[in-house]
Amino acid sequence: MDGAKGGVNRSLLWMLSVSICGTILLIGLLAAAASFWFAFEEARDLQDGELREIAWLISPGDARLSSQGGFAQVDEPESRIWVLKTSKLATGVVTPDLSLTVPGGLSGGLHTIDSHGEAWRIYVRTVRAEDGLAVAQRTSARDEIARDSALRTLIPLLSVIPILILLAGFLIRILLRKVQQLSAEVDSKGDTDLAPLATEGVPSEILPFVSSTNRLLGRLQSAIAQQRQFVADAAHELRSPVAAMTLQLENALMSVETDPEVILARLAPLGASVTRVRSLVEQLLLLAECEAGPPTVSLSIDAKAVVIDVLGEIFPFADSKDIDLGLDVGEALTIRGDEPNFRALIRNAIDNAVLYTPPGGKVDVRLYREGNAAVFEVEDSGPGIPEGELPRVFDSFYRVVGSRQPGSGLGLAIIRSAAARLRGQVSLHTITSDGKTGLRFVYTQALAND
């Protein structure tokens, strides 16, 4: 709406009509001007040829020349063609009506002279060494005749220009009808109708746009399907702990015990269920935030400081499971991105390793530089993940078959979304050493170029 008010959005039909019809008009006018000029020059050349012909058709001994000194070939005053006998010995020759004085000494050929304030075109024919003939005509009369002749050549060209403009506008409307049909088809689609547009009969120039639109509709359909699946999975994950909480609360309310210790014992499972639901909701909110779109800010992040800080937060949990949580960091490394996303990635990577490593196990965290990139690794002594399931563990709510840990299946999904927003790469590798299994998590991101 704002674009329409500001005059930014213009009709393709209008732009094509103006550009094509304007081009036709401009080229037509240029062609008309060129045609006029060529026709005008050609008419003047013909008039010069006419003067030359007259000069060679009249004999120097013509009685009219000897008796009057010259005569008019045409009677109309403005368009008279004078034929005069010249002599190089004379200072000049004057026409009987005194309108033209031809100076003496003119060489043979065409000349343009000024006489009594008027321009004349003269052809001089040398008959003998001293004598000759001069055929003259006013330039104004010649130009008027040439101009009239040239203007007549413009009538067909100037008549066809408006016809071409009307025809071009008509053809543009017909050819753009398919675009209007596609627009109407898109407008008629409902909120849930993401079926691709038909490509049959679409012009080849518009086909790439239609194909891009269909690919966009396909991505939207896939994204909506994923969101629906996510909501369904989230509802399923929440249903079980909520049902358990409801049952535990009913059991506590039905108890006739008055001993506080007994009541607390009955309410303890309810507290654990509440904690699990809260953790699940927090992870759902975090995943939704990570998938909300590209980061709005890109700031410098001290990767070493973030890793140390997150490790300190998780250390009590690792200590409670008797897990050896080690840290190996070297120089300070600076990356660019959104710090909450990087912190969420680090936390979930370490948290997953501690969660799935059995008591008495070991988790090593490393941060180091490799070329122009920062590499963050978490290696644990847990059960690992079968190679066939590695690509699927990044899906939301997916859990490895046989895992007995109370995880939500969202940790690696959060990591994947955060890594995409940070423009980094993440991978998982099952490791085997001395008959023992484990898992290595690797995240790589380019260092900041400040």
C-alpha positions in Angstrom: 0.0 0.0 0.0 2.8 2.4 0.9 4.6 1.6 -2.4 1.4 2.3 -4.3 1.0 5.7 -2.6 4.7 6.6 -3.3 4.3 5.8 -7.0 6.9 3.0 -6.8 4.8 0.1 -8.1 4.0 0.6 -11.8 2.0 -1.5 -14.1 4.1 -3.8 -16.4 1.6 -3.1 -19.1 2.0 0.6 -18.7 5.8 0.4 -18.7 5.9 -1.8 -21.8 3.4 0.3 -23.6 5.2 3.6 -22.8 8.6 2.2 -23.6 7.7 0.3 -26.8 5.3 3.0 -28.2 7.7 5.7 -27.2 10.5 3.9 -29.0 8.3 3.5 -32.1 7.4 7.2 -32.0 11.0 8.4 -31.5 12.4 6.1 -34.2 9.5 7.1 -36.5 10.2 10.8 -36.0 13.9 10.3 -36.6 13.2 8.2 -39.7 10.7 10.9 -40.9 13.4 13.6 -40.4 16.0 11.5 -42.2 13.5 10.8 -45.0 12.6 14.5 -45.3 16.3 15.5 -45.5 17.2 12.9 -48.1 14.1 13.7 -50.2 14.8 17.4 -49.9 18.4 17.0 -51.0 17.4 14.6 -53.8 14.9 17.2 -55.1 17.6 19.9 -55.1 19.9 17.6 -57.0 17.1 17.0 -59.6 16.7 20.8 -59.9 20.4 21.2 -60.4 20.1 18.6 -63.1 17.3 20.5 -64.7 19.4 23.6 -64.9 22.2 21.7 -66.4 19.9 20.1 -69.0 18.4 23.4 -70.0 21.9 24.9 -70.5 22.9 22.1 -72.8 19.7 22.0 -74.7 19.7 25.7 -75.7 22.0 26.7 -78.5 24.2 29.7 -78.0 22.9 31.1 -81.3 19.3 31.2 -80.1 17.6 34.4 -81.4 16.1 35.1 -78.0 19.6 35.4 -76.6 20.9 37.7 -79.3 17.8 40.0 -79.3 17.1 40.3 -75.6 20.3 39.0 -73.9 18.2 36.4 -72.1 14.8 35.0 -71.8 12.7 33.2 -69.1 12.0 29.5 -69.5 9.1 29.7 -67.1 6.6 32.5 -66.9 5.7 32.6 -63.2 7.8 35.4 -61.6 8.8 33.4 -58.4 9.8 30.2 -60.2 11.3 31.7 -63.4 14.3 30.0 -64.9 16.5 32.6 -66.7 18.7 31.7 -69.6 21.4 34.3 -70.2 24.3 34.7 -72.5 27.5 35.5 -70.6 31.0 36.8 -71.5 34.1 36.7 -69.5 35.0 40.1 -71.0 31.8 41.7 -69.6 31.5 42.8 -66.0 28.1 41.2 -65.7 24.8 40.3 -67.3 21.4 41.5 -66.2 18.0 39.8 -66.7 15.4 41.8 -68.6 13.3 42.3 -65.4 16.5 43.5 -63.6 16.0 41.0 -60.8 19.3 39.2 -61.3 22.8 40.4 -62.1 25.2 37.6 -63.1 28.8 38.6 -62.4 31.3 38.1 -65.1 34.1 35.7 -64.9 32.1 32.7 -63.4 33.7 29.4 -64.2 31.7 26.5 -65.7 29.5 24.5 -63.3 27.0 25.2 -60.5 27.2 28.3 -58.3 25.1 30.0 -55.6 25.2 33.8 -55.7 23.4 36.6 -54.0 21.8 39.3 -56.1 19.7 42.2 -54.9 19.2 40.5 -51.6 18.1 37.2 -53.0 19.9 33.9 -53.4 20.2 32.4 -56.9 21.3 29.0 -58.1 23.2 29.2 -61.4 24.7 26.7 -63.8 27.3 28.1 -66.2 28.1 26.4 -69.5 31.3 27.5 -71.3 30.7 27.6 -75.0 33.9 29.3 -76.2 36.9 30.7 -74.4 35.1 34.0 -73.7 31.4 33.3 -74.1 29.0 30.9 -72.4 25.4 30.3 -71.1 24.0 30.8 -67.6 20.8 29.2 -66.4 19.6 30.7 -63.1 16.7 30.2 -60.7 15.8 31.7 -57.3 16.9 29.5 -54.4 13.7 30.3 -52.5 11.5 28.9 -55.3 13.7 25.8 -55.6 13.6 25.2 -51.8 9.8 25.5 -51.7 9.4 23.0 -54.6 12.0 20.6 -52.9 10.2 21.0 -49.5 6.8 20.2 -51.0 8.2 17.2 -52.7 9.9 16.0 -49.5 6.8 16.6 -47.3 4.8 14.3 -49.7 7.2 11.5 -48.9 6.4 11.8 -45.2 2.7 11.2 -45.5 2.9 7.4 -45.6 5.5 7.2 -42.8 3.7 9.6 -40.5 0.4 7.8 -41.2 1.9 4.4 -40.2 3.3 5.6 -36.8 0.0 5.9 -35.0 -1.1 2.6 -36.5 2.0 0.9 -35.2 1.5 2.5 -31.7 -2.1 1.2 -31.5 -1.1 -2.2 -32.8 1.8 -2.5 -30.3 -0.5 -1.5 -27.4 -3.0 -4.1 -28.5 -0.5 -6.9 -28.9 1.1 -6.1 -25.5 -2.3 -6.4 -23.8 -2.9 -9.8 -25.5 0.6 -11.1 -24.8 0.5 -10.0 -21.1 -2.9 -11.7 -20.6 -1.1 -14.8 -19.4 0.6 -12.8 -16.6 -2.8 -11.5 -15.5 -4.2 -15.0 -15.5 -1.3 -16.2 -13.3 -1.8 -13.3 -11.0 -5.5 -14.1 -10.7 -4.7 -17.7 -10.1 -2.3 -16.8 -7.2 -4.9 -14.4 -5.7 -7.6 -17.0 -5.8 -5.5 -19.5 -3.8 -6.7 -20.0 -0.2 -4.5 -19.9 2.9 -3.9 -23.7 2.8 -3.7 -24.1 -1.0 0.0 -24.3 -1.8 -0.4 -26.4 -5.0 2.1 -25.3 -7.7 1.1 -23.0 -10.5 0.4 -24.6 -13.9 3.3 -24.1 -16.3 1.5 -25.3 -19.5 1.2 -22.5 -22.0 3.4 -20.1 -20.0 5.8 -18.0 -22.2 9.4 -19.1 -21.8 10.4 -15.6 -20.5 7.9 -15.9 -17.6 8.5 -19.6 -17.0 11.6 -19.0 -14.7 9.5 -16.8 -12.5 6.7 -19.3 -12.3 9.2 -22.1 -11.5 10.7 -20.0 -8.8 7.2 -19.3 -7.4 6.5 -23.0 -7.4 9.8 -23.8 -5.6 8.8 -21.1 -3.0 5.4 -22.7 -2.6 7.1 -26.1 -2.1 9.4 -24.7 0.6 6.5 -23.1 2.3 4.6 -26.3 2.1 7.5 -28.2 3.6 8.0 -25.5 6.3 4.3 -25.6 7.3 4.4 -29.4 7.4 7.5 -29.3 9.6 5.8 -26.8 11.9 2.7 -28.9 12.1 4.8 -32.0 12.9 6.7 -29.9 15.5 3.5 -28.8 17.2 2.1 -32.4 17.1 5.4 -33.8 18.6 5.5 -31.0 21.2 1.9 -31.8 22.2 2.7 -35.5 22.4 5.8 -34.7 24.6 3.9 -32.5 26.9 0.9 -34.8 27.2 2.8 -37.6 29.0 4.3 -35.4 31.8 1.1 -33.4 32.2 -1.0 -36.7 32.5 1.5 -38.0 35.1 1.4 -34.7 37.0 -2.4 -34.9 37.0 -2.4 -38.5 38.3 0.2 -37.7 41.0 -1.8 -34.7 42.2 -5.0 -36.8 42.3 -3.1 -39.5 44.4 -1.8 -36.8 46.8 -5.3 -35.3 47.2 -6.9 -38.7 47.8 -4.4 -39.4 50.6 -5.8 -39.4 54.1 -2.4 -39.3 55.6 -1.6 -36.3 57.9 2.0 -37.1 58.3 3.9 -34.3 56.5 6.7 -36.7 55.5 4.2 -39.0 53.8 2.6 -36.1 52.0 6.0 -34.9 50.8 6.9 -38.3 49.6 3.7 -38.4 47.6 4.3 -34.9 46.2 8.0 -35.6 45.3 7.2 -37.3 41.9 4.9 -34.3 41.1 7.9 -32.0 41.7 10.1 -34.0 39.3 7.4 -34.0 36.7 7.0 -30.2 37.0 10.8 -29.8 36.6 10.7 -32.0 33.5 7.9 -30.0 32.0 9.6 -26.7 32.8 12.8 -28.0 31.1 10.9 -29.1 28.1 9.1 -25.8 27.7 12.3 -23.9 28.1 13.9 -25.9 25.3 10.8 -25.5 23.1 11.0 -21.7 23.6 14.8 -21.8 22.9 14.3 -23.8 19.7 11.5 -21.5 18.5 13.8 -18.5 19.1 16.7 -20.2 17.2 14.4 -20.9 14.2 12.7 -17.5 14.2 14.9 -16.3 11.3 18.3 -14.8 10.6 20.0 -12.9 13.5 19.3 -9.2 13.6 22.7 -8.3 14.9 26.2 -9.6 14.3 28.6 -8.7 17.1 32.1 -9.9 18.1 32.0 -12.9 20.5 34.8 -14.0 22.8 34.4 -17.7 22.2 36.9 -18.7 25.0 35.0 -16.6 27.6 31.6 -18.1 26.6 32.9 -21.7 26.7 34.5 -21.2 30.2 31.3 -19.5 31.5 29.0 -22.3 30.2 31.3 -25.0 31.5 31.1 -23.4 35.0 27.3 -23.6 34.9 27.3 -27.2 33.9 30.1 -28.4 36.2 27.8 -29.0 39.3 25.6 -31.3 37.2 28.7 -33.2 36.0 30.1 -33.4 39.5 26.8 -34.8 40.8 27.2 -37.7 38.2 30.8 -38.2 39.1 31.9 -37.3 35.6 35.3 -36.0 34.9 34.6 -32.7 33.0 37.8 -31.4 31.5 38.6 -28.2 29.6 41.4 -27.5 27.1 41.4 -23.9 25.7 44.3 -22.0 24.2 44.4 -18.5 22.8 41.4 -16.2 22.9 39.3 -16.6 19.7 36.9 -14.0 18.4 33.9 -14.9 16.1 31.0 -12.9 14.9 27.3 -13.6 15.5 24.5 -13.5 18.0 25.9 -14.5 21.4 22.7 -16.1 22.8 22.8 -18.5 19.8 26.4 -19.4 20.4 25.8 -19.8 24.1 22.8 -22.1 23.4 25.0 -24.2 21.1 27.8 -24.6 23.6 25.4 -25.3 26.5 23.4 -28.0 24.7 26.6 -29.7 23.3 28.2 -30.0 26.7 24.9 -30.7 28.5 24.1 -33.6 26.0 27.5 -35.1 26.5 27.2 -35.0 30.4 23.6 -36.3 30.2 24.4 -39.4 28.1 27.7 -40.2 29.7 27.3 -42.8 32.4 28.5 -42.0 36.0 32.3 -42.2 36.4 32.7 -41.3 32.7 34.7 -38.5 31.1 33.8 -35.5 29.0 36.6 -33.4 27.4 35.9 -29.9 26.0 38.3 -28.3 23.6 38.5 -24.9 21.8 41.3 -24.3 19.4 42.2 -22.5 16.2 42.5 -24.3 12.9 43.6 -22.1 10.1 41.2 -19.2 9.9 38.5 -20.9 11.9 37.6 -21.6 15.5 36.9 -25.3 16.4 34.9 -26.3 19.4 34.9 -30.0 20.3 33.1 -32.1 23.0 34.3 -35.7 23.3 32.6 -38.1 25.8 32.9 -41.7 26.9 29.2 -42.4 26.5 27.5 -45.2 24.5 27.9 -43.3 21.2 25.4 -43.3 18.4 25.1 -45.9 15.6 26.3 -44.6 12.3 22.9 -45.1 10.6 21.2 -42.8 13.2 23.7 -40.0 13.1 21.9 -38.0 10.4 18.6 -38.2 12.3 19.7 -37.2 15.7 19.5 -33.5 14.7 15.7 -33.8 14.1 13.4 -32.4 16.8 12.2 -34.9 19.4 14.3 -37.8 17.9 15.9 -40.1 20.5 18.3 -42.9 19.9 16.5 -46.3 20.3 17.4 -47.9 23.6 18.4 -44.6 25.3 17.1 -44.5 28.9 18.0 -40.8 29.6 15.1 -38.4 30.3 16.1 -36.0 27.5 13.6 -34.2 25.3 15.2 -34.9 22.0 15.6 -31.1 21.3 19.2 -30.5 22.2 20.8 -31.3 18.9 17.9 -29.6 17.0 18.6 -26.4 18.9 22.3 -26.8 18.0 21.6 -27.3 14.3 19.4 -24.1 14.3 21.9 -22.1 16.2 24.7 -23.2 13.9 22.7 -22.2 10.8 22.2 -18.7 12.2 25.8 -18.4 13.1 26.8 -19.7 9.7 29.0 -22.5 11.2 29.2 -26.2 10.5 28.4 -29.0 13.0 29.0 -32.7 12.9 28.9 -35.8 15.1 31.4 -38.7 15.0 31.2 -42.0 16.9 34.7 -42.9 18.2 36.1 -46.2 19.4 39.3 -46.5 21.4 40.7 -49.5 23.3 37.3 -51.3 23.0 35.5 -48.3 24.4 32.9 -46.2 22.5 32.2 -42.5 22.7 30.9 -39.5 20.7 32.8 -36.5 19.3 30.9 -33.3 18.7 32.6 -30.8 16.4 31.5 -27.2 15.6 33.6 -25.0 13.2 33.1 -21.3 12.5 35.2 -18.7 10.7 37.1 -16.3 12.9 36.1 -12.6 12.9 38.2 -10.4 10.5 38.4 -7.2 12.5 
